[in-house]
Amino acid sequence: MKPLRERLEAAGVHTLLVQFTDVHGVAKGKLVPLAHLDEVLATGAGFAGPSIWGTALPRCGPRSEYYARGDAATALPLPWWPGVARLVGNGVVAGEPFDACPRQVLRRARERLAAHGLTMQTGIEPEFFLLKRDAAGRWLPADDADRLDKPSYDLKSLPRQHGFLHALSGALADAGLDVLQIDHEDAQGQYEVNFAHDEALASCDHLMLFKLAAHALAEARGLVFSMMPKPFADQPGSGLHFHVSLWRGAEPAAEVLPAFVAGVLAHAPALAALAAPTVNSYKRLTVGESLSGTTWAPAYVAHGPNNRTALVRTLPGRFEWRLPDASANPYLATAALIAAGLDGLERGLVPPPAVDDDLFALDLGTIRARGIALLPQSLAEALDALAGDPVVLGALGPTLGPEFLRLKRAEWTEYARQVSGWELERYAACF
């Protein structure tokens, strides 16, 4: 095989996009001429550490520099950006792997899996909205005609966005992803693109590639690509469901799935902080009747065979983790999932009885009488659960764990101090 630089030159590449992911799951990076490839692979592209969310790095001294050291296996040309190839970087500080880099967090979790002789494959399913703003500054679905009460699989709205969706599918396919299907989801202006499962770290890299492509291609068409969990109170929100399987070499390790799932259920409240990490996330994870009717988002800690109303939907040889929403950092959510599942495996946990019921149809009293726990109903509640869960918090590491809690508690406080339009309408002239 030709050396990487020769292969990239042959593909017309002249510039590298050295990309990493911050604590919020946002792609960051810089452009580097291809001539400096060897330097990026050996040392990394340099960044001011304290300018990156979640690093807690100082403003001066040797630990103020953050390097994204390129992973050669991730280098590929970007079809929507001629001449540019993305190279995913691992965070390095003072010459050592940086414990607060989300990709490094997941690499550590993979090492724990490997110690059990296991690998994990995930299929991550991103849902998203295409939005625009009207003259008054209000956010709306980009397609004015997308107004069905239940637009799932709508074949009138889907063709109107075919230009964007086809360009996105083609770009992902040209970049090496196996695009499986595209559909209109259950909310107005909402879509889903599915691509094939892969090893857990590669799946997260693929999701970040998807986000890069979708943002660029939507902006080029005057659209806003949004992975906000629930932009409209009266519409379902966007999930980021994980299909998860465990393997020993080339053989499935289905025998360990029950204990692994038991661990995921046992740590569900803390996992919510990583899988549903924004204030807005908890407008999606509602207990009881939602303004949008069926939300397809779990509110109860349960599992069941092919049960889309449960937190964990069990399927032959795998399970679907339905807690994550579209705002989740995929590396951190996956690492936390591994930590929780391995705790179940190491302690020999047994999952509670499977649930066959439509949980959305049961009242809260029945749910409680059956001993089914509730997921946190606010970011503040989820953060308290995370702070009290050494297994999940420990997966983040000694730097990122406290920093994640600090940043997210500040986010909750800022939100709590806002005065909303709902409050003004309800209280301004009331007393």
Stockholm file with secondary structure:
# STOCKHOLM 1.0

chainA/1-431         MKPLRERLEAAGVHTLLVQFTDVHGVAKGKLVPLAHLDEVLATGAGFAGPSIWGTALPRCGPRSEYYARGDAATALPLPWWPGVARLVGNGVVAGEPFDACPRQVLRRARERLAAHGLTMQTGIEPEFFLLKRDAAGRWLPADDADRLDKPSYDLKSLPRQHGFLHALSGALADAGLDVLQIDHEDAQGQYEVNFAHDEALASCDHLMLFKLAAHALAEARGLVFSMMPKPFADQPGSGLHFHVSLWRGAEPAAEVLPAFVAGVLAHAPALAALAAPTVNSYKRLTVGESLSGTTWAPAYVAHGPNNRTALVRTLPGRFEWRLPDASANPYLATAALIAAGLDGLERGLVPPPAVDDDLFALDLGTIRARGIALLPQSLAEALDALAGDPVVLGALGPTLGPEFLRLKRAEWTEYARQVSGWELERYAACF
#=GR chainA/1-431 SS CCCHHHHHHHTTCCEEEEEEECTTSCEEEEEEEGGGHHHHHHTCEEEEGGGSTTCCCCSSSGGGEEEEEECGGGCEECTTSTTEEEEEEEEEETTEECTTCHHHHHHHHHHHHHHTTCEEEEEEEEEEEEEEECTTSCEEESCTTCCCSSCTTCTTHHHHTHHHHHHHHHHHHHTTCCEEEEEECSSTTEEEEEECCEEHHHHHHHHHHHHHHHHHHHHHTTCEEECCSCSCTTSCCCBEEEEEEEEETTEECGGGHHHHHHHHHHTHHHHHHHHSCSGGGGGTSCSSCCTTSCCCCCCEECEEETCTTSSEEEETTEEEECCCBTTSCHHHHHHHHHHHHHHHHHTTCCCCCCCCSCGGGSCHHHHHHTTCEECCSSHHHHHHHHHTCHHHHHHHHHHHHHHHHHHHHHHHHHHHTCCCHHHHHHHTTTC
#=GC SS_cons         CCCHHHHHHHTTCCEEEEEEECTTSCEEEEEEEGGGHHHHHHTCEEEEGGGSTTCCCCSSSGGGEEEEEECGGGCEECTTSTTEEEEEEEEEETTEECTTCHHHHHHHHHHHHHHTTCEEEEEEEEEEEEEEECTTSCEEESCTTCCCSSCTTCTTHHHHTHHHHHHHHHHHHHTTCCEEEEEECSSTTEEEEEECCEEHHHHHHHHHHHHHHHHHHHHHTTCEEECCSCSCTTSCCCBEEEEEEEEETTEECGGGHHHHHHHHHHTHHHHHHHHSCSGGGGGTSCSSCCTTSCCCCCCEECEEETCTTSSEEEETTEEEECCCBTTSCHHHHHHHHHHHHHHHHHTTCCCCCCCCSCGGGSCHHHHHHTTCEECCSSHHHHHHHHHTCHHHHHHHHHHHHHHHHHHHHHHHHHHHTCCCHHHHHHHTTTC
//
